[in-house]
Amino acid sequence: MRLCLKSFFLFFLLSCQSSEVNNGVEFNTTHSDSINEVQKDQVSKRIIVGAEKTKEILELIEGMSVAVVANQTSRVGETHLVDTLISLNVDVKAVFSPEHGFRGDADAGEKVNSKKDQKTGLPLISLYGSNKKPTKEQLEGIDVVIFDIQDVGARFYTYISTLHYVMEACAETDKKVIILDRPNPHGQSIDGPVRKDGFESFVGMHPIPIIHGMTIGEYGKMINGEKWLNNELVCDLEVVTCENYTHDSTYSLPIAPSPNLRSDQSIALYPSLCLFEGTILSVGRGTESPFEMFGHPDLKKYPDKYDFEFTPKPSYGAKYPKLEGEKCFGKDLSEIEVENGVLNLEWIIETYKDMNRSDYFITKNGWFDLLAGTNELRKQIENELTESEIRDSWEEDLDEFRLIREIYLIYD
């Protein structure tokens, strides 16, 4: 049964009533005698994210001046991490924000400007646009940087690239980084082509597969251990871990991590459908359910196969959507069963053929290759290899990555 993030958020707020902290203070749990043993067991096994472990965080930052890398997902229940820290008299100096901004409402790829937070008066420093890496001046007077952002476990989701630059800047200026870990909704699997040399970009900074199967805390350890920072620097890194989480855990995000990932279904489909961003097809940006569909006006000629219609329009998270105002024909994927952590190539192979193998199907700006992390996938699709044949070509690289990944895992 499909569970939307909004519905889960209501459940999450209720379940937080037995967590370690809420709004930065201990809970009164005198009501626990009135709940049955099954409910107690469910509460005890609830995944506790790093940001909830207030006591541990305060011990790590005692007496320090703090900067926070955060966005709308940096919350426990209804309270933002920044508000919690300020309420506990933590000396918060600044907030850095990633792609989509501090409030998470900017379009993908939209330049986010620095400004002040109206609620706290703190400077908001954008790390998306011309300044992807904190400068020495921006880190002046700061002892420690807390990183708390919900990732979705796909290489081209840029929060891990922001993590890289934050760690690098802190390593260069002798600052400590504390990652407040959160589960990976795609943490069960490893899939997709590994990024090749020559295809480095902000959507592919490291030689990892599209689905890497690591939490952001584990990923930070890998960045350090594999010496991926400039000049092979190593960042002073601490991870405040999750509790009751394993890589087999099912995790429904309580808050949408970006404007166009609004449901569990869209997050499950994202690693597969994001490749369409490098083609002429739309993935539903500018509709109420982005990343739960795909289509194009030219697919109208297959009414029995592509019987779903949608028209992208300017909307929240999509000011200038692809194929704006054009009626698209495609497939509605909102109700299909999707296996998290598995990259589906069937749709892109199929639509490439149905678009008459056109040389314009994959856009000429190189974006598809950067998303794939290689030009091999594009060539394989154009040469009409089957999905099975394409998958077989990944196996050697994936086996090598699995061995490297194992070194940095925190959770079973």
C-alpha positions as CSV (number, residue, x, y, z in Angstrom):
1,M,0.0,0.0,0.0
2,R,1.4,3.4,-1.0
3,L,2.2,5.6,2.0
4,C,2.7,9.3,1.3
5,L,5.2,11.4,3.2
6,K,2.5,13.6,4.6
7,S,0.6,10.7,6.1
8,F,3.7,9.3,7.5
9,F,4.7,12.6,9.0
10,L,1.5,12.5,11.2
11,F,2.5,9.0,12.4
12,F,6.0,10.2,13.0
13,L,4.9,13.1,15.2
14,L,2.9,10.7,17.3
15,S,5.6,8.1,17.5
16,C,8.1,10.8,18.6
17,Q,6.2,10.9,21.9
18,S,8.3,8.1,23.3
19,S,11.6,9.1,21.7
20,E,14.7,10.4,23.6
21,V,14.0,14.0,23.0
22,N,11.5,16.4,21.5
23,N,12.2,20.1,21.0
24,G,15.5,19.5,22.7
25,V,14.2,18.3,26.1
26,E,13.5,15.0,27.7
27,F,10.0,13.5,27.3
28,N,7.7,12.8,30.2
29,T,6.9,9.1,29.7
30,T,4.5,8.6,32.6
31,H,1.8,7.7,30.0
32,S,3.7,4.5,29.1
33,D,1.9,2.4,31.7
34,S,-1.3,2.9,29.7
35,I,0.0,1.4,26.4
36,N,0.2,-2.3,25.8
37,E,3.4,-4.4,25.4
38,V,3.1,-4.5,21.6
39,Q,3.0,-0.7,21.4
40,K,6.0,-0.6,23.8
41,D,7.9,-3.0,21.6
42,Q,7.1,-0.9,18.5
43,V,8.3,2.3,20.2
44,S,11.5,0.6,21.4
45,K,12.3,-0.5,17.9
46,R,11.5,2.9,16.3
47,I,14.5,4.2,14.3
48,I,16.1,7.0,16.2
49,V,18.1,9.4,13.9
50,G,21.3,11.2,15.0
51,A,19.6,14.5,15.4
52,E,17.4,13.1,18.2
53,K,20.4,12.2,20.4
54,T,20.6,15.6,22.0
55,K,22.7,14.6,25.0
56,E,25.4,13.1,22.8
57,I,25.4,16.1,20.5
58,L,25.8,18.6,23.3
59,E,28.7,16.7,24.8
60,L,30.5,16.8,21.4
61,I,30.0,20.6,21.0
62,E,30.3,21.8,24.6
63,G,31.9,25.3,24.6
64,M,32.3,25.4,20.8
65,S,31.0,27.9,18.3
66,V,28.9,26.0,15.7
67,A,27.8,26.2,12.1
68,V,25.1,24.0,10.8
69,V,24.6,22.5,7.3
70,A,20.9,22.0,7.1
71,N,17.6,22.2,5.1
72,Q,14.0,21.5,5.8
73,T,14.7,17.8,6.6
74,S,16.9,18.8,9.6
75,R,14.1,18.2,12.1
76,V,13.0,16.0,14.9
77,G,9.2,16.1,14.8
78,E,8.1,19.7,14.2
79,T,11.2,21.3,15.5
80,H,14.2,22.3,13.4
81,L,17.7,21.3,14.5
82,V,18.8,25.0,14.5
83,D,15.9,26.0,16.7
84,T,16.7,23.1,19.1
85,L,20.3,24.1,19.4
86,I,19.5,27.7,20.0
87,S,17.0,26.8,22.6
88,L,19.8,24.9,24.4
89,N,22.1,28.0,24.3
90,V,24.4,26.5,21.7
91,D,26.5,29.2,20.1
92,V,25.2,28.9,16.5
93,K,27.0,31.3,14.2
94,A,25.7,30.5,10.8
95,V,23.7,28.1,8.7
96,F,24.9,26.7,5.4
97,S,22.2,25.4,2.9
98,P,22.5,22.9,0.0
99,E,20.7,22.7,-3.3
100,H,17.0,23.6,-2.9
101,G,17.9,26.0,-0.1
102,F,17.3,26.1,3.6
103,R,13.6,25.8,3.3
104,G,13.8,23.2,0.5
105,D,11.6,25.2,-2.0
106,A,14.1,26.1,-4.8
107,D,13.9,24.3,-8.1
108,A,16.5,21.7,-9.0
109,G,19.5,23.5,-10.4
110,E,18.2,26.9,-9.4
111,K,20.8,29.3,-7.9
112,V,20.2,29.8,-4.2
113,N,21.3,33.2,-2.8
114,S,22.7,33.8,0.6
115,K,20.6,35.8,3.0
116,K,19.4,35.9,6.7
117,D,17.0,33.6,8.4
118,Q,14.0,35.7,9.4
119,K,13.2,33.6,12.5
120,T,16.7,33.5,14.1
121,G,18.6,36.3,12.4
122,L,21.4,33.9,11.5
123,P,23.2,34.3,8.2
124,L,22.1,31.7,5.7
125,I,25.0,30.9,3.4
126,S,24.1,29.1,0.2
127,L,26.3,26.2,-0.9
128,Y,24.6,25.9,-4.2
129,G,25.4,28.2,-7.1
130,S,28.8,30.0,-7.4
131,N,29.8,29.0,-3.8
132,K,29.5,25.2,-3.4
133,K,32.3,25.1,-0.8
134,P,32.5,27.1,2.4
135,T,35.2,29.7,2.2
136,K,37.9,30.3,4.8
137,E,36.2,33.6,5.7
138,Q,32.8,31.9,6.1
139,L,34.3,29.5,8.6
140,E,36.2,32.1,10.6
141,G,35.3,31.9,14.3
142,I,33.6,28.5,13.9
143,D,35.0,25.5,15.8
144,V,32.7,22.7,14.5
145,V,30.3,22.2,11.6
146,I,27.2,20.0,12.2
147,F,25.9,18.3,9.0
148,D,22.3,17.1,9.2
149,I,20.5,16.6,5.9
150,Q,18.3,13.7,4.8
151,D,19.9,12.0,1.7
152,V,18.1,9.5,-0.6
153,G,21.0,7.3,-1.5
154,A,21.5,8.1,-5.2
155,R,24.9,9.4,-6.6
156,F,23.4,12.2,-8.5
157,Y,21.4,13.6,-5.5
158,T,23.7,16.5,-4.7
159,Y,23.7,16.5,-0.9
160,I,26.6,14.1,-0.8
161,S,28.5,16.4,-3.0
162,T,27.8,19.2,-0.6
163,L,29.1,17.0,2.2
164,H,32.3,16.5,0.3
165,Y,33.0,20.2,0.0
166,V,32.1,20.9,3.6
167,M,34.5,18.2,4.8
168,E,37.2,19.5,2.4
169,A,36.8,23.1,3.6
170,C,36.9,22.0,7.3
171,A,40.0,19.8,6.7
172,E,41.7,22.8,5.1
173,T,40.9,25.0,8.1
174,D,41.2,22.5,11.0
175,K,37.5,22.4,11.8
176,K,35.7,19.4,13.0
177,V,32.6,18.0,11.2
178,I,29.8,16.1,13.0
179,I,27.4,14.2,10.8
180,L,24.0,13.5,12.4
181,D,23.2,10.3,10.6
182,R,19.8,9.5,9.0
183,P,18.7,6.3,7.3
184,N,19.1,5.7,3.5
185,P,15.7,4.7,1.9
186,H,17.8,2.9,-0.7
187,G,20.2,1.4,1.9
188,Q,19.4,-2.3,1.0
189,S,21.1,-2.4,-2.4
190,I,23.9,-1.4,-4.7
191,D,23.1,-0.9,-8.3
192,G,23.9,0.9,-11.5
193,P,27.1,1.8,-13.3
194,V,30.1,3.1,-11.3
195,R,31.2,6.6,-12.3
196,K,34.2,6.5,-14.6
197,D,37.1,8.9,-14.7
198,G,36.4,11.9,-17.0
199,F,32.8,12.1,-15.9
200,E,33.3,14.0,-12.6
201,S,30.7,16.6,-11.8
202,F,28.5,17.9,-9.0
203,V,26.1,15.0,-9.7
204,G,29.0,12.5,-9.8
205,M,32.0,13.5,-7.7
206,H,33.1,10.0,-6.7
207,P,33.6,6.6,-8.3
208,I,30.5,5.0,-6.9
209,P,27.4,3.4,-8.5
210,I,24.1,5.2,-8.9
211,I,22.7,3.4,-5.9
212,H,25.4,3.2,-3.3
213,G,23.6,1.7,-0.3
214,M,25.2,3.9,2.4
215,T,24.0,6.3,5.0
216,I,25.4,9.8,4.8
217,G,27.5,9.1,7.9
218,E,29.0,6.0,6.3
219,Y,29.5,8.0,3.1
220,G,31.5,10.6,5.0
221,K,33.7,7.9,6.4
222,M,34.3,6.7,2.8
223,I,35.2,10.2,1.6
224,N,37.9,10.3,4.3
225,G,39.1,6.7,4.0
226,E,39.4,6.8,0.2
227,K,41.3,10.1,0.3
228,W,38.8,11.8,-2.0
229,L,39.3,15.3,-0.6
230,N,41.7,17.7,-2.3
231,N,45.4,16.8,-1.7
232,E,44.2,13.6,0.0
233,L,43.3,15.6,3.2
234,V,41.4,13.9,6.0
235,C,38.7,15.6,7.8
236,D,38.2,15.4,11.6
237,L,34.9,13.6,11.4
238,E,32.5,12.3,14.0
239,V,29.2,10.5,13.2
240,V,26.3,10.5,15.6
241,T,24.7,7.3,14.6
242,C,21.1,6.1,14.2
243,E,19.7,3.5,16.6
244,N,17.5,0.5,15.6
245,Y,18.5,0.9,11.9
246,T,20.0,-1.7,9.7
247,H,20.5,-1.7,5.9
248,D,17.5,-4.0,5.7
249,S,15.2,-1.5,7.4
250,T,12.3,0.1,5.6
251,Y,12.4,3.8,6.1
252,S,9.7,6.3,5.1
253,L,11.0,9.8,5.1
254,P,9.0,12.1,7.4
255,I,9.7,15.2,5.3
256,A,10.1,15.6,1.6
257,P,13.8,15.9,0.9
258,S,13.4,18.2,-2.1
259,P,10.4,19.8,-3.9
260,N,10.0,17.0,-6.5
261,L,10.3,14.0,-4.3
262,R,7.0,14.2,-2.4
263,S,6.2,10.5,-1.6
264,D,7.8,7.2,-0.9
265,Q,7.0,6.1,-4.4
266,S,8.8,9.0,-6.0
267,I,11.9,8.3,-3.9
268,A,11.8,4.7,-4.8
269,L,11.5,5.6,-8.5
270,Y,14.0,8.5,-8.5
271,P,17.2,6.5,-9.3
272,S,15.6,5.0,-12.4
273,L,13.6,8.0,-13.6
274,C,16.3,10.6,-13.0
275,L,18.1,9.2,-16.1
276,F,15.2,10.6,-18.2
277,E,16.4,14.1,-17.2
278,G,19.1,13.6,-19.8
279,T,16.5,12.8,-22.5
280,I,13.7,14.7,-24.2
281,L,11.1,13.1,-22.0
282,S,9.4,14.6,-18.9
283,V,9.3,12.9,-15.5
284,G,6.3,14.9,-14.4
285,R,8.0,18.1,-13.0
286,G,5.3,20.6,-13.1
287,T,2.6,18.1,-12.0
288,E,1.3,17.1,-8.6
289,S,3.3,13.9,-8.7
290,P,6.8,14.4,-10.1
291,F,9.0,11.3,-10.5
292,E,5.9,9.1,-10.6
293,M,5.4,9.2,-14.3
294,F,7.2,9.8,-17.6
295,G,6.0,10.9,-21.0
296,H,6.4,12.9,-24.2
297,P,3.9,14.3,-26.8
298,D,5.4,12.0,-29.5
299,L,4.3,8.9,-27.6
300,K,0.7,9.7,-28.5
301,K,1.1,7.3,-31.5
302,Y,1.1,4.3,-29.0
303,P,-2.3,4.8,-27.3
304,D,-2.5,1.3,-26.0
305,K,0.9,1.4,-24.5
306,Y,1.2,5.0,-23.3
307,D,-2.3,5.7,-22.2
308,F,-1.5,8.2,-19.4
309,E,-1.8,11.9,-20.1
310,F,-0.3,14.9,-18.3
311,T,0.6,18.5,-19.1
312,P,3.6,20.1,-17.2
313,K,2.8,23.6,-15.9
314,P,4.8,26.0,-13.8
315,S,4.3,25.0,-10.1
316,Y,6.0,24.6,-6.8
317,G,9.5,23.2,-7.4
318,A,9.2,23.6,-11.2
319,K,9.1,27.2,-12.4
320,Y,10.1,26.2,-15.9
321,P,9.3,22.5,-16.3
322,K,10.4,20.5,-19.4
323,L,7.7,20.4,-22.1
324,E,5.7,23.1,-20.3
325,G,2.2,23.4,-21.6
326,E,2.5,20.3,-23.9
327,K,0.2,17.3,-23.5
328,C,2.5,14.3,-22.8
329,F,1.6,10.7,-23.2
330,G,3.3,8.1,-21.1
331,K,3.0,5.9,-18.1
332,D,1.7,6.5,-14.6
333,L,3.9,4.7,-12.1
334,S,2.3,5.9,-8.9
335,E,0.7,2.6,-8.0
336,I,3.2,0.1,-9.4
337,E,5.2,-2.0,-7.0
338,V,8.8,-0.8,-6.9
339,E,11.7,-2.5,-5.2
340,N,13.8,0.0,-3.4
341,G,17.5,0.0,-4.4
342,V,16.9,-1.5,-7.9
343,L,17.7,0.5,-11.0
344,N,15.0,-0.1,-13.7
345,L,16.3,0.4,-17.3
346,E,13.3,-1.1,-19.0
347,W,11.4,2.2,-19.3
348,I,14.3,4.1,-20.9
349,I,15.2,1.3,-23.3
350,E,11.6,0.9,-24.3
351,T,10.9,4.5,-24.9
352,Y,14.1,5.0,-26.9
353,K,13.0,2.3,-29.3
354,D,9.4,3.7,-29.5
355,M,10.8,7.1,-30.3
356,N,12.2,5.5,-33.5
357,R,15.7,5.3,-32.0
358,S,16.0,9.0,-32.7
359,D,19.4,10.6,-32.3
360,Y,17.7,13.4,-30.4
361,F,16.2,11.2,-27.7
362,I,19.2,11.7,-25.4
363,T,20.0,15.4,-25.2
364,K,23.2,16.7,-26.8
365,N,24.4,18.6,-23.7
366,G,26.1,15.6,-22.1
367,W,23.8,15.6,-19.1
368,F,22.8,12.0,-19.6
369,D,26.4,10.8,-19.5
370,L,27.0,12.9,-16.3
371,L,24.0,11.4,-14.6
372,A,25.0,7.9,-15.7
373,G,28.6,8.6,-14.7
374,T,29.8,7.2,-18.0
375,N,29.1,7.3,-21.7
376,E,28.9,3.5,-21.8
377,L,25.2,3.4,-20.8
378,R,24.2,5.7,-23.5
379,K,26.1,3.7,-26.1
380,Q,24.6,0.5,-24.8
381,I,21.1,1.9,-25.2
382,E,21.8,3.2,-28.6
383,N,23.3,-0.2,-29.6
384,E,20.1,-1.9,-28.4
385,L,21.7,-4.0,-25.7
386,T,19.2,-5.7,-23.5
387,E,18.8,-4.7,-19.8
388,S,20.4,-8.0,-18.8
389,E,23.4,-7.4,-21.0
390,I,23.8,-3.9,-19.7
391,R,23.6,-5.2,-16.1
392,D,26.2,-7.8,-16.7
393,S,28.7,-5.1,-17.8
394,W,28.4,-3.5,-14.3
395,E,29.1,-6.5,-12.2
396,E,32.9,-6.4,-12.0
397,D,32.9,-2.7,-10.9
398,L,30.0,-3.4,-8.5
399,D,31.9,-6.3,-6.9
400,E,34.9,-4.1,-6.3
401,F,32.7,-1.3,-4.8
402,R,31.0,-3.8,-2.4
403,L,34.4,-4.7,-1.0
404,I,35.3,-1.0,-0.5
405,R,31.9,-0.1,0.9
406,E,32.2,-2.9,3.5
407,I,35.1,-1.1,5.2
408,Y,33.0,1.9,6.0
409,L,29.7,0.5,7.1
410,I,28.4,1.4,10.5
411,Y,25.2,-0.6,10.4
412,D,24.5,-4.3,9.7
